[in-house]
Amino acid sequence: MNPKQTLKQHFGYDSFREGQEPLINDILQGKDALGIMPTGAGKSLCFQIPALISEGITIIVSPLISLMRDQVIALAQAGIPAAYINSSLNERQIHKALLNAQNNMYKLIYIAPERLLTRDFLYFAVGADISMVTVDEAHCISQWGQDFRPSYTEIPKFIAHLHKRPVVSAFTATATPRVREDIINQLALDNPTILVSGFDRPNLHFDIKKAKDKLPTLTEFLLTRRNQSGIVYCATRATVEEVCEKLNKYGYSASRYHAGLSDHERLTNQDDFLHDRVQIMVATNAFGMGIDKSNVSFVVHYNMPKDLEGYYQEAGRAGRDGEPAECLMLYSKGDVSTNLWLINNNQESEPATKERNIKRLQEMEFFSTTKECLREFILRYFGETPKSKCNNCVNCEASYEDMDITIESQKIISCVIRMNERFGIGIITDVLRGKNNAKVVSFRLDKLSTFGISNKSKAELTDIIDHLVLYGYLRKTADQYPVVKLTAKSKDLLRQGASISMKTSRKSSKRAVTSIQPPLARVADRNLLEALKQLRLSIAKEQNLPAFVIFHDSTLTDMCEKMPGNLDEFMNVSGVGQVKAEKYGARFIEVIQGYVAK
């Protein structure tokens, strides 16, 4: 079969998404490949389809245990033999999987990088016909990436042990140009086809709210989303526990996930979320990067993440079904201090790694405080040249006016000079506003000529200082308690004739906090869709599977529109392949025809 026939028969789709087909064709012609594709763009098909068409076995290296399991389950549902090998299996189960692999029972084998050079797997691999090695989450091999894993450096050693070099393909959702180059070098990709399909996720709405008291802001956001599935990311285990407890107390259906829980509880809580037994997962970033759940309608970052790569990957858990979805971050200055502490107290990080992580954190802080288009900021970070206004983020929807801040900026820079660049934003604003507190008096800062020269509020001065840092007129040190320093551009604003302005809110955002329109709102009859969902849930419970593994919501929506009356018509529904049609077609057709007959 050719790629399009394979796509239709196994996965039920009539056409490829942007970039998939040429990449698949090049892999089938024996070329190495690097695919940079956003979450939800269909990366998996780019290696699964070549794996099915090619002779031999495809090895997929992935650090994500939950993703391995979900993809193997989904492949099995489509009639595709696959297995995974990772720490969730005991030695007996691993031995059985390898024995089956030696008997050519699998076309795809997912494996954790730590397992590649184990004696048993290496013995199997050296004697096997391996057509391709695929590296998923390929940014993990780069020390310039946000999630470098030393185990990934073993991948080239593994490939070198094989009796013939297979095609090598690598995929990731987020990689800056520098990380892309590093992936190619580290994996020794041979003149690879490179696909950067674009990082934009147009269905995601981005919002950032400055919130000192975050819980009321979160519960207000969740108020109109009680029946929707979502993730709330928190920076620490303690915050996860606190937020999860409060949400359950307030009547929300919430569970928790962090590294401090037992393996059994993490797996149970994850399954509850995947099977829609709970609506909200409150978690650290230990959760979710490998969650293939299609109906996540919102992702909330309760704390600012430590870098844009991680933020965008986590935000990308929302809207995988292509439906409108909300990405909300609750930002406070304390988040920056927390992340700095986590970076500086990571005993496993080398000094150079810490320095890179601090630079990424500064970039994340700029993103969190900018008044420019949030989508444009993200896309530029990943090397794209987007249009300057997306009209689907809080900054594009807000009404701003330009405010001249030249005089205030000159006062701030003069104050920093007279304070000998020794203090942070809090003390600087206190001096400018003439506050005689203990610290100001003890350092004799009340004697400075800049003491009390501003009539702006603390919040206004802080916003201006953030703006000056964002545009390089000042900088902050990377300490837990950052100090404001001058830059080469600082003197520019002290010159006569220099000017600077910043955007300030004229009124609040035009966008009301409302519930996101669910897929079923576009279906002519909600009752039929609900009946199909109930059937899907019943089948999922029978087989102890997540409902979306049976069919995605978009597939059920297409059933409602096409109203298939027989198996041939059922095969025309988007997302219905041959095996699933044979397994489930009769039951879904019966519900549809029963509805038509009413």
C-alpha positions in Angstrom: 0.0 0.0 0.0 1.1 3.6 -0.6 1.0 6.2 2.2 -2.5 7.5 1.5 -4.0 4.0 1.3 -2.2 3.2 4.6 -3.5 6.4 6.2 -7.1 5.6 5.2 -7.1 1.9 6.0 -5.5 2.1 9.4 -6.3 5.5 10.6 -9.4 6.5 8.7 -8.3 9.8 7.2 -8.6 10.7 3.5 -5.8 13.3 3.4 -2.6 14.3 5.2 -2.0 17.4 7.2 0.4 20.0 6.1 4.0 18.7 5.7 3.2 15.0 6.6 3.2 13.5 3.1 6.5 14.8 1.8 8.3 13.9 5.0 6.8 10.4 4.9 7.8 9.9 1.3 11.4 11.0 2.0 11.6 8.6 4.9 10.3 5.8 2.7 13.1 6.7 0.1 15.7 6.1 2.9 16.4 9.6 3.9 17.0 10.7 7.5 14.5 13.3 8.7 13.9 16.0 11.4 10.3 17.0 12.0 9.6 20.1 14.1 5.8 20.0 14.4 3.5 21.5 17.1 1.5 19.3 19.5 -1.5 18.1 17.6 0.0 18.4 14.2 0.3 14.6 13.6 4.0 13.9 14.3 3.2 10.2 15.2 1.8 9.4 11.7 5.1 10.6 10.1 6.9 7.6 11.6 4.0 5.2 12.1 3.1 5.1 8.4 6.6 4.5 7.1 6.9 1.8 9.8 3.9 0.0 8.5 5.0 0.2 4.8 8.6 -0.7 5.3 10.1 -4.1 5.8 11.4 -4.7 9.3 10.8 -3.1 12.7 10.8 0.6 13.7 12.2 1.5 17.1 10.8 4.6 18.7 12.8 6.1 21.5 10.7 8.1 23.9 11.1 9.3 27.5 7.3 9.4 28.0 5.9 6.3 29.6 2.3 7.3 29.4 2.6 8.3 25.7 4.1 4.9 24.9 1.3 3.1 26.5 -1.4 5.3 25.0 0.1 5.0 21.5 0.5 1.3 21.7 -3.1 0.9 22.8 -4.3 3.2 20.0 -2.3 1.2 17.5 -3.8 -2.0 18.7 -7.2 -0.6 18.3 -6.3 0.1 14.7 -5.1 -3.5 14.2 -1.4 -2.6 14.3 1.0 -4.8 16.3 3.1 -2.8 18.6 4.8 -3.0 22.1 6.6 -0.8 24.6 9.5 -1.4 26.9 10.1 0.9 29.9 10.3 0.9 33.7 6.5 0.3 34.1 7.1 -3.3 33.0 8.7 -6.0 35.2 11.5 -8.2 33.9 9.1 -11.1 33.0 7.0 -8.7 30.9 10.0 -7.3 29.2 11.3 -10.8 28.4 7.9 -11.7 26.9 7.9 -8.5 24.8 11.4 -9.2 23.5 10.5 -12.8 22.7 7.5 -11.7 20.7 9.7 -9.1 19.0 12.2 -11.9 18.0 9.3 -13.8 16.5 8.4 -10.7 14.3 5.1 -10.0 16.1 5.5 -6.2 16.2 6.0 -3.5 13.5 6.8 -0.8 16.1 8.5 -1.0 19.5 8.6 2.0 21.8 11.5 2.1 24.3 12.8 4.4 27.0 16.3 5.7 26.2 17.7 4.1 29.4 16.8 0.6 28.0 18.6 0.9 24.7 22.0 -0.5 25.8 20.7 -3.1 28.2 22.1 -6.5 27.4 18.8 -8.2 26.4 17.5 -5.4 24.2 20.9 -4.9 22.5 21.1 -8.7 21.8 17.6 -8.5 20.2 18.3 -5.4 18.2 21.7 -6.5 16.8 19.9 -9.6 15.3 16.8 -7.9 14.2 15.9 -6.2 10.9 15.5 -2.6 12.0 14.3 -0.3 9.2 14.2 2.9 11.2 15.1 4.4 14.6 12.8 7.3 15.5 13.7 9.7 18.3 10.7 11.3 19.8 11.0 14.4 22.0 14.3 14.9 20.2 15.1 18.2 21.9 16.1 16.0 24.9 19.4 15.2 23.2 20.4 18.9 23.2 22.0 20.7 26.1 20.5 23.8 24.6 17.0 22.3 25.0 14.8 22.9 28.0 14.7 19.2 29.0 18.2 17.7 28.4 18.4 14.1 29.3 21.8 12.4 29.5 20.3 9.1 28.5 19.5 10.5 25.1 23.2 10.7 24.4 23.2 6.9 24.3 21.1 6.8 21.1 24.1 7.2 18.7 25.9 4.4 20.5 22.9 2.2 20.1 22.7 2.9 16.4 26.4 2.2 16.0 25.9 -1.3 17.4 23.3 -2.3 14.7 24.6 -4.5 11.8 23.4 -1.9 9.3 22.5 1.7 9.8 18.8 2.2 9.6 17.0 5.4 8.6 17.0 7.8 11.6 14.2 10.2 12.1 13.7 12.7 14.9 10.7 14.7 16.0 9.8 17.3 18.5 7.2 20.0 19.1 9.4 22.8 20.3 13.0 23.5 19.2 14.7 26.8 18.6 17.0 27.0 15.5 20.0 26.4 17.7 18.4 23.2 19.2 17.5 22.0 15.7 21.1 22.2 14.6 22.3 20.4 17.8 19.8 17.6 17.2 21.2 17.0 13.7 24.8 17.0 15.0 24.2 14.9 18.1 22.2 12.2 16.2 24.6 12.5 13.1 21.6 12.8 10.8 22.8 12.2 7.2 21.7 15.1 5.0 18.2 15.0 6.6 14.9 16.2 5.2 14.0 19.0 7.6 10.3 19.9 8.1 9.3 22.9 10.3 5.6 22.9 9.8 5.1 26.0 11.9 4.6 26.4 15.6 1.3 28.2 15.5 -1.8 26.6 17.1 -4.5 29.0 15.9 -7.2 27.3 18.0 -5.5 28.2 21.3 -6.3 31.4 23.0 -3.5 32.8 25.2 -4.2 34.8 28.4 -2.0 36.1 31.2 -3.4 37.5 34.4 -1.3 39.1 37.1 -2.7 37.7 40.3 -1.5 38.0 43.8 -4.3 35.9 45.1 -4.5 33.2 42.5 -7.1 30.8 43.8 -10.1 33.1 43.3 -8.9 33.9 39.8 -8.6 30.2 39.1 -12.1 29.4 40.4 -13.6 32.3 38.5 -12.1 30.9 35.3 -13.3 27.4 36.1 -16.9 28.5 36.9 -18.1 28.2 33.4 -16.0 25.1 32.6 -17.4 22.6 35.0 -18.1 20.0 32.3 -14.8 20.4 30.5 -11.6 18.6 30.8 -8.5 20.6 31.7 -5.0 20.6 33.4 -3.8 23.0 36.1 0.0 23.1 36.2 1.7 24.2 39.5 5.4 24.8 40.2 5.7 22.7 43.3 4.2 19.6 44.9 2.9 21.6 47.9 1.0 23.9 45.5 -0.5 21.0 43.7 -1.7 19.5 47.0 -3.2 22.9 48.1 -4.9 23.7 44.8 -6.3 20.2 44.4 -7.7 20.1 47.9 -9.4 23.5 47.5 -10.9 22.7 44.1 -12.4 19.5 45.5 -13.7 21.4 48.5 -15.4 23.9 46.1 -17.1 21.1 44.3 -14.9 20.6 41.3 -13.9 17.1 40.1 -10.1 17.2 40.5 -7.2 14.8 41.0 -3.4 15.4 41.5 -0.1 14.2 40.0 3.4 14.8 41.1 6.6 12.9 41.7 6.0 12.6 45.5 3.1 10.2 45.0 3.5 6.5 44.7 3.7 4.9 41.2 0.3 3.3 41.8 -1.4 6.5 42.8 0.1 8.4 39.9 -1.1 5.8 37.4 -4.6 5.6 39.0 -5.0 9.4 39.0 -3.8 9.6 35.4 -6.2 6.9 34.3 -9.1 8.6 36.1 -8.3 11.7 34.0 -7.9 9.9 30.8 -11.1 8.0 31.3 -13.0 11.2 32.2 -13.7 10.0 35.7 -12.3 13.3 36.9 -12.4 16.6 34.9 -9.3 18.5 36.2 -5.8 17.3 36.7 -3.7 19.4 39.1 -0.1 18.6 38.5 3.6 19.6 38.3 5.3 19.4 35.0 6.0 15.7 35.7 2.5 15.2 34.1 1.2 15.6 30.7 4.0 15.8 28.2 3.0 12.3 27.0 -0.7 12.5 27.5 -2.5 11.9 24.2 -5.9 13.0 25.5 -7.8 14.8 22.7 -10.5 16.6 24.6 -8.5 18.9 26.9 -10.3 22.2 26.7 -8.1 24.3 28.8 -4.6 24.4 30.4 -4.0 26.8 33.3 -0.5 27.6 34.5 -1.0 28.4 38.2 2.6 29.5 38.3 4.8 30.9 35.6 6.9 28.1 34.1 10.7 28.3 33.9 11.0 28.5 30.1 8.9 29.1 26.9 9.6 25.7 25.5 8.1 24.0 28.5 5.2 26.5 28.6 4.3 25.9 25.0 4.5 22.2 25.2 2.3 22.1 28.3 -0.1 24.7 26.8 -0.3 22.5 23.7 -2.0 19.7 25.7 -5.1 21.8 25.1 -7.1 21.7 21.9 -5.5 18.6 20.3 -8.9 17.9 18.7 -8.7 21.2 16.8 -11.5 22.8 18.9 -11.1 26.3 20.5 -9.2 26.0 23.8 -7.9 28.3 26.5 -4.4 28.7 27.8 -4.3 30.8 30.9 -1.2 31.8 33.0 -1.6 33.3 36.5 1.6 35.4 36.9 3.2 36.9 40.0 6.7 38.2 40.8 7.1 35.4 43.3 7.0 32.8 40.4 10.3 34.2 39.1 12.0 33.8 42.5 10.6 30.3 42.9 12.0 29.3 39.5 15.4 30.9 40.2 15.6 29.0 43.4 14.8 25.7 41.6 17.4 26.4 39.0 20.1 27.5 41.4 19.5 24.5 43.7 19.5 21.8 41.1 22.6 19.9 42.2 22.7 17.9 38.9 23.1 21.0 36.7 26.5 22.2 35.4 27.2 25.9 35.7 26.8 26.4 32.0 23.4 24.6 32.1 22.3 26.9 35.0 23.3 29.9 33.0 21.3 28.8 30.0 18.3 28.0 32.2 18.5 31.5 33.8 18.5 33.1 30.3 15.4 31.0 29.4 13.7 32.1 32.6 14.4 35.7 31.8 12.8 35.2 28.4 9.8 33.6 30.1 9.5 36.6 32.4 9.6 39.0 29.3 6.7 36.9 27.8 4.7 37.1 31.0 5.0 40.9 31.2 4.9 42.0 27.6 1.9 44.0 26.2 2.7 42.8 22.6 0.9 40.0 20.9 1.6 36.8 22.9 1.4 34.5 19.9 3.9 36.7 18.0 6.3 36.5 21.0 6.1 32.7 21.1 6.5 32.2 17.3 9.5 34.7 17.1 11.1 32.8 19.9 11.0 29.7 17.8 12.5 31.4 14.8 9.3 32.3 12.8 8.3 35.7 11.4 4.6 36.0 12.3 2.2 38.8 11.7 2.1 41.3 14.5 -1.5 40.8 15.7 -3.2 37.4 16.1 -6.5 38.7 17.5 -6.7 35.5 19.7 -4.7 36.5 22.8 -5.4 38.8 25.7 -3.0 41.5 24.5 -4.5 41.7 21.0 -8.0 41.9 22.5 -7.1 44.6 25.1 -7.4 48.3 24.4 -4.1 50.0 24.8 -2.8 53.5 24.4 0.8 54.6 24.1 2.1 56.5 27.2 5.3 58.5 27.2 7.5 57.2 30.0 10.6 59.2 29.2 10.7 61.4 32.3 9.8 58.5 34.6 12.4 56.3 33.0 15.1 59.0 33.4 14.1 59.2 37.1 14.4 55.4 37.5 17.8 55.2 35.8 19.1 58.1 37.8 18.0 56.4 40.9 19.7 53.2 40.0 23.0 55.2 39.3 22.8 56.9 42.7 22.0 53.6 44.5 25.2 52.2 42.9 23.3 49.4 41.2 23.0 47.5 44.5 19.2 47.1 45.0 16.2 45.4 43.6 12.9 46.8 42.2 11.2 47.0 45.5 13.7 49.3 47.2 14.1 51.3 44.0 10.3 52.0 43.9 10.3 52.8 47.6 13.1 55.4 47.2 11.4 57.0 44.1 8.1 57.2 46.1 9.8 58.6 49.2 9.0 55.8 51.6 10.9 56.0 54.9 10.9 52.4 55.8 13.6 50.7 57.8 15.7 49.4 54.9 15.6 52.7 53.1 16.7 54.6 56.2 19.3 52.0 57.3 21.1 52.4 53.9 20.7 56.2 54.0 18.8 56.1 50.7 16.5 58.8 52.0 19.3 61.2 51.5 19.6 60.6 47.8 18.5 63.3 45.4 16.1 60.9 43.7 14.3 60.2 47.0 10.6 61.0 46.6 10.8 62.4 43.1 8.0 60.2 41.6 4.3 60.4 42.2 3.6 57.1 40.5 2.2 54.1 42.3 4.4 51.1 43.2 2.6 49.1 40.5 3.1 51.7 37.8 6.8 52.1 38.6 7.2 48.3 38.6 5.6 48.1 35.2 7.9 50.8 33.8 11.0 49.1 35.2 9.8 45.7 33.7 9.4 47.5 30.4 12.9 49.0 30.6 14.3 45.5 31.3 12.3 44.0 28.5 13.8 46.4 26.0 17.4 46.4 27.3 17.6 49.8 29.1 18.1 48.0 32.4 18.9 44.4 33.4 18.2 42.2 36.4 20.8 39.9 37.9 20.0 36.2 38.0 20.0 35.9 41.8 17.2 34.7 44.0 16.8 38.4 44.9 17.6 40.1 41.6 19.4 43.5 41.6 18.7 46.1 38.9 21.8 47.0 36.9 22.5 49.5 34.1 23.2 48.5 30.5 24.9 50.0 27.5 21.5 51.5 26.5 20.9 53.1 30.0 22.6 56.4 29.1 20.5 56.7 25.9 17.5 57.7 28.0 19.4 60.4 29.9 20.4 62.2 26.8 18.4 65.3 25.8 16.0 64.5 23.1 15.7 60.8 23.9 12.2 59.4 24.3 10.5 56.1 25.1 6.9 55.0 25.4 5.0 51.9 26.5 1.5 50.5 26.1 -0.9 51.0 29.0 -4.4 49.6 29.3 -7.1 52.1 28.4 -9.8 49.6 29.5 -10.0 45.9 30.4 -9.9 43.2 27.7 -13.0 43.1 25.5 -13.1 39.3 25.9 -15.5 38.2 28.5 -14.7 35.1 30.5 -17.1 32.6 29.0 -17.2 28.9 28.4 -15.5 27.7 25.3 -17.9 26.5 22.6 -17.8 22.7 22.7 -17.7 20.6 19.5 -21.3 19.5 19.9 -22.6 23.1 19.5 -21.8 22.8 15.8 -23.8 19.6 15.4 -27.4 19.9 14.1 -28.8 17.6 16.9 -27.1 17.5 20.3 -29.2 14.4 21.3 -27.6 12.2 18.6 -24.1 13.2 19.6 -24.8 12.6 23.2 -26.2 9.1 22.3 -23.0 8.3 20.3 -20.9 9.5 23.3 -22.8 7.3 25.6 -22.2 4.3 23.3 -18.5 5.2 23.1 -18.3 5.4 26.9 -20.0 2.0 27.2 -17.5 0.4 24.8 -14.6 2.1 26.5 -15.7 0.7 29.9 -16.1 -2.8 28.5 -12.5 -2.7 27.3 -11.1 -0.5 30.1 -9.9 2.1 27.6 -10.1 5.9 27.5 -13.1 6.9 25.4 -11.0 8.9 22.9 -9.0 5.8 22.0 -12.3 4.3 20.5 -13.1 7.5 18.5 -12.2 11.1 18.9 -15.0 13.7 19.4 -14.4 15.0 15.9 -15.1 11.5 14.5 -18.4 11.4 16.4 -19.3 14.9 15.1 -18.6 13.7 11.6 -20.9 10.7 12.1 -23.7 13.1 13.1 -23.1 15.1 9.9 -22.8 12.1 7.5 -25.4 9.8 9.1 -23.9 6.5 7.8 -26.4 3.7 7.2 -24.0 0.8 6.3 -20.4 -0.1 6.7 -19.3 1.4 3.4 -20.8 4.7 4.4 -19.3 4.3 7.9 -15.8 4.0 6.4 -16.3 7.5 4.9 -16.4 9.0 8.4 -13.2 10.9 9.2 -11.1 8.8 11.7 -12.7 5.4 11.0 -10.2 2.9 9.6 -10.9 -0.7 8.4 -10.4 -2.5 11.8 -12.4 0.0 13.8 -15.2 -0.1 11.3 -15.3 -3.9 11.6 -15.1 -3.7 15.4 -17.6 -1.0 16.2 -19.4 0.0 13.0 -22.6 -2.0 13.5 -23.2 -0.7 17.0 -22.8 3.0 16.0 -24.8 2.6 12.8 -27.6 1.0 14.9 -27.7 4.1 17.2 -27.7 6.5 14.2 -30.4 4.6 12.3 -32.5 4.3 15.5 -32.2 8.1 15.8 -33.2 8.6 12.1 -36.2 6.3 12.5 -37.7 8.4 15.4 
